[in-house]
Amino acid sequence: MLLLTTRSLALPALLVAVLVVVATGSAHAQQLFPHHLVGQSNGTVGKTPYVTTTHMVEMRDGTKLHTIVFEPVKDIGKHKAAVLMRTPYGATGLKGLGEMWVDQGFVAVMQDFRGRYQSKGDFMCWFNATSDGADTIHWIKKQSWSNKRVFAQGVSANGIAAYLEEADPSVVEVLLGQYVVVATAELHRTIFQGGAYRYSLIHGWLDGIKELSFEHNFVDNEAFSSFYEPVSMTDKWKDVTAPAVHLTGWYDIFNHEQLRAYEGYQTQSTIGRGLNFLVVVPTGHCPGGEVPWPNGVNGIAVAEALAVALFKTLAAAADQVERANGGVFGVDGVAWAKLSTSQQTALINDVHARTAAVLRQANAPVVQYYVMGPAGASSAPGKGAGPFGNYWAEADALPVGKATKFYLNGTSELLIKGTPVEGAKVSYVYDPSDPVPTLGGNNLLLPQCGPYDQRQLEKRGDVASFTSVALESPVIVSGEMTAQLFVSTNCTDTDFTVKVLDVYPNGTSMMLQDGIVRMRWANDTRAPHLLTPGKVYMAEVSVWTTAYIFNAGHRIRVDISSSNYPRFSANPNTGRPLANNSTASIPAANTIYTGPAYPSRLTLPVLPNDGMPTPLDIDAVHARINDLLASL
């Protein structure tokens, strides 16, 4: 059974780790994103006495959800803001986080998803997250202790629920801010990356929480359709009004979609834009991999302190606006629905402007991200002799480098920057009964997450490697990596996988990121299109986003194959739907074409050597935020 719980860590700043217990025959504990340290940034959790009450909160359809409330004793009788945390892992497991928010002066509200633990109803994953979240927020608003200001916090599955709470317009004047850690706001693209089913993530997670019977809902719905509308924020960014602190990791299972969520909040929302923060740490849901990341955990404490500062300043700003406008936001205020849209917008903008003015005192960067490099690196270009990488940087937005093409040479198996050379092709047989095993990447559980040396897999006959010459100077990659492959197969469907790797001078072939495309979904997520055997197609593969420095003397490599199991379900090459895949699989004879007529290539977003922001003293940022918090 998958459980979310908390414990204290003996670190310079108090951080609460989230642990995951996985039932695989016999239960064993392993850390979930140890840098997934969510908890109070200073002092010791649980300093403030509180009163605990338990409620069965009724939803609009009559279903009652188990809800725990922690109210600070010292503030009994006063109106207070609340932090809402909804979870499928057991509300009692959020005790440590609840105590952290109580210590910060908030009421903590923790709730079991419907159908989970002590809540009634049927488990619906996140498909009721918007309505159940909104109903709970309105319940909070009516409590005698509430000042009608609610904030949402969530990690992983809980964070998905927090994102989706923004989709209900009725919570606009109540839900003021969010702190979302390693989560996604778009379920379909998360489950079907490049059209391929993320088997180990979805099947493994549902099996772990004993809800495997729900899996058919995803398997039966490969195509993007109205089925996924309740779990998608993609077309709803303009309606977002609550700014957030977004915390993700380069090797996290949700990294690509959480970066999109941040961009949606920050650049596309009509009201909430401009007041968001992004922190990107080097790890993910679990601390796997063969590369240590110096000071990588430090960003977690900064994100957490930022979230506390954001919540406190938003609440104070709302109080100020309430007083200035005759109680519009207040307990006895004018009904929000009676205000015009322009009046509502003006009030929220006023709250945000006052908040921004206070937060500027901490001089906290909008974007703080870890620039990765090879094992042993710890400095920025221009700062010493190298190796370069593995340091914190800041920006107003994640830098995006110039699209630089590295062409595949099918004759020499080289990766060549510049222009494609003579035409050639590389073929291999992909046998679904013997897929390439997963080794590292953006996965949920150990031992398969993080960067790993791929040399043992590169010896396989169904893996094609293309490698550059040794680099004369560092290549700084920042942004989304993609591959454009010209391919054919003898089947009506197959997969193509792409890995981007850093080849060290000693031969280590360290994976940076990987991606996949399931060909029948390559050009249309709403309807499959089978292939014509033998026809050449251009397949685009996203290898997700990164910030990485390939050092001088290293080489850039791309590995291409047609499987990565169990990270992705093994394609049987039959073209049949995932839900109707009982027939025997067939081997696929797959070919990659190269040369001027078929310019297969890896496209990297490359920054000039002087284009990467200088190192950020992230501990100094943390100190400035703490100074601000002390003054609030």
N, C-alpha and C positions, 0 to 999 in steps of 0.2 A: 504494500500500500504506500502511495506517495504522500508524504506528510511534509508540511511546511512548519518549521518550528524555529525557535530563536535561542541563542546563548550568547554570553559575553565572551569577548576575546581580550587577551592581555596585550593590547596594542596601545600606542601613545594616546590615541583618541579612542573613546569607547565606540565600538562598532558592533552591530549585532549580525551574526552570520545566519544565513538561511540554510538549513540542512535538508537534504532529501533522503528519505528512506525508501529503498527500492526492494520490492518483493521479487526475488528471482530464485524461487525455491526456498531459500532461507533469507530472511531480511538482513540487510547490512546497510550501514550508514555511510554516506559519502557526501562530501561538501558540494553544495550547489552554488557556484560562483562565489568562492571564499572571499573574494573581493566584493561580493554581493553583500556587502556589509551595510545593512540598513539599520539604523538605530541612531541614538543621540550622538552628536559629535563631541560633546563635552560632558564630563562628570560621569555619573553612574546611573543607569536606568533604574527607575523605581524609587527615586528620592521622594516623590510627592505622594502623600497618602490620597487614596481615592475610594469612592464608593462604587461597588459593582452592582448593576441591575441587569436582569435578563428579560427579554421580551420576545414575543412571537408577533412579528410585524406583518400585518395583512397587506398583500399585494392587490392590484386591481381585479384580478381574477379569483380572489378569495384565498389563494395559497398563503400560508403563514411561514415566515422565514425566521429562523433562530438568530437573535441579535443580542450582542453583549455590549453594555455601555459602561465605560469607566468615566466617572465624574470626579474632578479634584475636590477634596473635602474643603479646602480653604476657600473655594469659590461657590459653595452651595448657596443657592438663593440668587446667584448672579447669572446674567445672560452671557453665554459663552459660545465661541465658534467650535465646530466639530470637525474631526478628521474621520472620514468614512473609509473602511477597508473591507472589501467583499472577497470571499475566498471559497474555493472548492476543497481546501485542505483541512478545514476545521477551524472555526473562529477562535477556539480556546488556544490554538497554536500561535495566535497573534498577540499573546499577552505582552511579550517584550516590546513589540512595536507600540501597542496601546499605552504602555507605561511611558515610553519615550515621548509620545505626544502629550500625555498628561503632564509630564515634567515641563513641557513647553507651554503649558497653560490652556491646552485644548481639551475638549471632551473627546474621548476615543470611542468610535462605534465600529464594532466588528461583526460581520454577518456571514453565515453559511449560505453558499449558493443553494437555490432550490434543488431538492432531491439529495442534498449532501448533509451528512452528519445529522444534526437535529432539526434541519429545515424540512418542511413538508413538500409535497409535489414530486414531479419527475425531473431527473437531471436532464438539463437541456444545454449543457456546455455553456457557451456565452450567448446563446440565441435569445435569452431573456435579460441579458445584462443591461440593456438600455432601459427597458420598462421597469425591471426590478430595482435598478439603481435609482431611477427617477422617483419611484414610489417610496423608496427608503429615504431619499433626500427630503421629500415632502413630509414624511413622518418626522424626521429630525426637526424640520422647520416648526412643527406644531408642539414640540416638547417644551415644558415649562422652563427648562434651563437654556434653551436655544436663543441665540441672537440672529438666527436666520442666515448665518454664514457657514457654509460647508465647504470642506476641501476633501479631495480624494487622493489616496495613496495606494499604490499597488506594485507588487513585484511579480514578474512572470505572468502566470495565469490571472493573478489578482490585478496586475497592471492592464491586461487586456480589458477586464471589466471596467477599470477606471477610464480608459480611453473611450469605451463605448457609451459611458454615461453622458458624454458630451453631445450625443446625437439627439437627445430629447430637449426640444426648445423650451419646455416648461421649467427647466432648472436654471435658466439663464441668470436670474437675479439672486440665486441661492448658491450655486456651485461657482466659487470664485477662483479656485486654482487647483493644480494637480502636481503630484510627484510620481512619475512613472518610471519604473526600473525594469530593464530588459523585457520588453513587451512589444506586441504588434497591434496595429489598429486595422489590419486588413487580413482576414483569415484565409480567403481562397488562395491568394498568391503565396501565403505562408505555407499552406498545406501542400500545394501543387507548384513547387518551384520549377519554373521552366516547363510546366505541364506534368512533371514527374512527381509521383506520390512520395512524400517524405515518410517512409515507412517506419523507421526506427523512432522518429519523433512522435508521430501521431499514434501508431499502434502501441508503441512502448509506453507512452504517457497514459493512454486510456487503460491499458492493461495494468499499469502500476496503481491507478486509483480505483481499480475494480469497476470500471465503466466501459469495458470493451464492447458491450452490446451497442454502444452509441456509434461505433466506428462505421457501420454501414451507411450512416447519414452522409459521411464524407465520400466513402467509396462509391456510393450510388450517385454522387453529384460531382463528377470530375469537371464538368463544364461550369464556367462562371455564369450564374443565373440569378434570378430574384431570390432563390433559396439563400444566397449569401448576403443579401441586402442588410439583414439585421446585424451582421458581423463585419461590416465594411464601413470605414469612414472616408474612403477615397473621394467620393463625390460630396462630402459634407464639410470639408475644411472651412468653407466660407462661413459656416454657421458656428464655428468654434468661438467661444467667448472667454473661456477660462485659460489663462496662460499656465505653462507648466515647466517644470524641470524634467528633462528627459535624460535618462542615464542608460547607455548601451555599451556594448563591448565589440571590438572588431571580430572576435570569434564567437559571438553570441548567436543563438538559433534565430533570433528575431532582428538581427542587426540591420539588414537591408530595409525592412519595412519600418523599423523604428526611426531610421534616418528620414524616410519619407514622411512619417508622422510629424517629426520635428519640422521639416520643411513646410508641411501643410499648416501646422499651427503658426509658424513664424512668418510665412510669406503669403498664404492664401486666405487666412481667416479675415473676415471683414472687421471684426472688433478686437480679437485676441492677438493679432500679430504684433511682433516687435518686443514682446515682454517675456519671451521664452529663453531658456538656457539649455544647452546641450553639453553633456560630458560623455566622452568616449574613452573607456578604459581598454587595455589590450586583450582582456580575456573574454569569457562568456559565461554561460550557465554553469560550467564546471572548469576547474583549474588545470585541465590537461595540457599536454604538449611538451616539447623538448626544448623550448626557448624560455629562459627566465626573463621577466619584465621588471627591471629595477624601478622601484617607486610606483609600480602600476596601480597598487591599491589606493594610493593617496587621493586619486580623483573621486573615490566613493565618498570620503568624508566631506570633500568640497561640495559635491552634489547634494548631500544631505543637509549641510549647513545652508546652502542656497535655498533649498526647499523650505526649511524652517523660516528663513528670512523672508522669502516670497509670501508664505502663508501669513506671517505676522503683519507684514506691511500691507498686504491686500486687505486683511481684516481691519486694520487701523484706518486705512484709506476709506473703506466702506463706512466706517463710523463717522468719519469727517464729512463724507458726502451726505450721509443721512442727516447729520445735524444742519448742514448747509441747505438742505432741500426739504425741510419740513417732515422728516421721518420716512422718506420714500423707501429706504432699505430697512427701516426699523421694525420692531415688534408690533408697533401700532401704526405702521406706515400705510400709505396709499396702495391699493391693490395694483400690482405690476401690470396686470392685463388692461387696466384703464389708461395706461400711458401709451402714447404713440411710439412707433418704432424709432423715430428720431429722438424722442425724449429718453427712451431706454438706452439707445446708443450713446447719447451724450453723458448720461449718468455713469455708464460703465467706462467710457473713455476717461472720465474725470477720475474714477477710482484707479485706473491704470496709470494715468499721468502722475498722480500723487505717489503711487507705488514706485514708479520708475525713478522719481526724484529722490526718494529715500535710498533705493538700492544703489544708485550711482555713487553714494558715499563709500561703498565697499570696493568700487572699481573692479568688479568681478567681470572677467571676459564673458562674452555671450557664448562662445564656443571654446571649450577646453578639450583637447584630444591628445592621445598618445601617439607619437610618431614611432612606428616600430622599425626595427633593424635586426640584423643577425645576432645570434648569441654572442655576448661579449661586448657589444656596442653600447655606448652610453653618452654620446655627445652629438651635437648638431653640425652640419656642414659648415666649415669656416671656423669651427671651434676645436682646434687641435688637429692631430694627424689621422684620427679615426681609429677603429671603425666607427661609422656614424649610425645613429638611430637610438631608439629606446629612451626617449625623453618626452616631456610634456610641452605642448605648444598652445598658443591661443590665436583666435581669429574672430572676425565678425561673422564669418560663414566658413564652412569647411572649404579649403582651397581645392580647386579643380584644375588639374594640369592640362596641357595641350595634348590633344589626341595624337599619339605617336604610334605608327604602324610598324610591327615586326612581322615580316612575312615568313611563312613556313616554306622550307625548301625540301621537297620530297626526295630529291636526289641525295643530298648530303646530310639530311636531318638537322640542318642548321636553322636557327631563328635569325633572320636577317633584317636589320633596320634599313629602311630606304625604299627600294623598289623590288617587286617580285622578279625572280630569275626564271630559268628554263622550267617548262612544265614537266610535272611528274605526278605520280600518285603513290599513296601508301595504303595498303589494304591489310585487313586482319579479320579474323572470325570471332564474333562475339557469341558465346554460348551461354544462354540464360541459366543453365544448370551449373555453371562454373563462373559466377560473376567476380569482378574485381572486388576484393573485400575493402570495406571502409577502414581507413587509417588516418584519423585526424579530421579536422574541419569544424564547421559550425554545428556541433551536435549537442545533445542534451546531457549525455552521461559519459562518465569514464568507462573504458580507456580510449574512447574514440574522439575526444574533442581536443581542439587546439592544433598547433603545428607539429608535424612529424616528418621524419626523414622517409622519403618514398622509394628509396633505391630497391628495396625488396620487391615492390610492386612493379617497378619499371623493367624488371627482368621478364615479366610475362609477355607472351606473344601477342596479347590483345591490348597492349598499351604502346602507343606511338609517342616518342619523345622528340622534341625539337629544341635545340639549345643554342644560345648565342655564343659568340666568342667572349673571352674574358673582357670585362668592362675596363676602360681606361680611366674612367672617372665615375663618381656616384650617379646613379639614376634615381631620382626622387619621384615616386609614384603617389599621387593624391587624387582620389576620385574613384569612379566606377570603372572597373576593368571589363572588357568585352572581347569576345572572339567571334570572327566572321569566318565560317568554315564552308567550303564547297564540298559536298558529300553525296554519296549515293549508297544504296543498299539493294539487296535482292529481295527484301521483304516489303510489306505494306506499312510497317512502322518499326522504328528502332530508336534508341537513345544515342546521344553524343555527349560525353562528359569532357570537361576542360579543367585542368589544374594549372595554376601559375605557381612556379617554384623558384626559390633562390638556391643556386648551386654554389656552395662554398668552395674555396680553393682546395680543401681536402676531399672534395667529392660529395659531401653531404648534399642531398637534394631535398631541401626543406620546403614543404608546401606552405604557400601563403594563403591562397583561397581556392575554392573550386566552384564549378557551376555545372548545369546540365540543361539539355533541351530534349523533350520527348517529341519526336518529329510530328506526330499527328496533331499536336497542339501548337506547333511552332509559330503559326501565323494567325491563330484565331482561338482565343480562350473560351469562346462561347459554343464552338462546334468543332469536332475533330475532322481532319482532312487526311485521308490515307494517301500514302506515297505510291507512285508508279515505280515498280522495281526497275533499277538500272538508270533512272533519270537523275540528273545532277541537280541538287537543291542547294541554296545558300541558307545556312542555319546560323542564327545569331544566338550567342550564349552569354548571359551575364555572369561574370565571375565576382559579382558584388563589389563593394566599396572598401577601400583601404587607405592607409597612409603608411608608406613603407619606403625604406632607402636600400636599394641594391648597391652595395659598396664596390669600389674599384677592386679588380681582381676576381670578383664574383661573376657568375653567368646567370642569365635569365633563361628559364626553361618553361615550356608548356607541354604537359602530358595530355594526350587525347585518347579516350577509350569510349566504351558504350555502357559501362555499369559502374556502380559505386554502392555496393550493398553491405549492410542494410540501411545505410543513409537514405537511399532511394530504392523503391521497389524495383526488382529486376524486370525489365521489359521482356515479355515473351516473344516479341516481334510478330505477333499475329494480327495486330490492329484491333483486337477485340477490347471492349470496355473493361475497365478495372474490375467492375462488379460481375463480369461474365467471362472470367479468365481461367475457367477450369480446364480448357483444352490444353493439350501438350504444347510446350514452347518449341520454337524452331531456332536453329542457329542463324545468325545474320552475317553475311559477307559484306562488310562495310568498307568503304573507300573514302579517303581524304584526297582531294585534288589540289595541286599547287601550281603556281606559275602565272604568267600574265593573263591568261584566259580565265583562270580560276584562282584569284589572289587570296587564298586562305591566309588569315593573319590573326595575330593577337594585337589588340589596340589598348595601349596603356596611357593613362593621363599623366604626363610627365611635366614636372615643374623644373624651371631653371635652378641651378645650384644655389643661386641667391634668392630663390623664390619661396623657400620654406621659412615660415615664421621662426624667429629666434626662440630659444628655450624659455619656458614659463616656469617661474618659481611657484609651483602649485601650493607649497606649504605657506608661502607668503600670502597667496590669495585666500587660503583657509583662515589665516590669522586676521586678515582684514574683514572677512565676513563675520568672524567671531566678535571682533570689536564692534561691528554694527549691531549684532545681536545683543551685545551687552548694553547697548544704548537704547534699545527698544523697550 
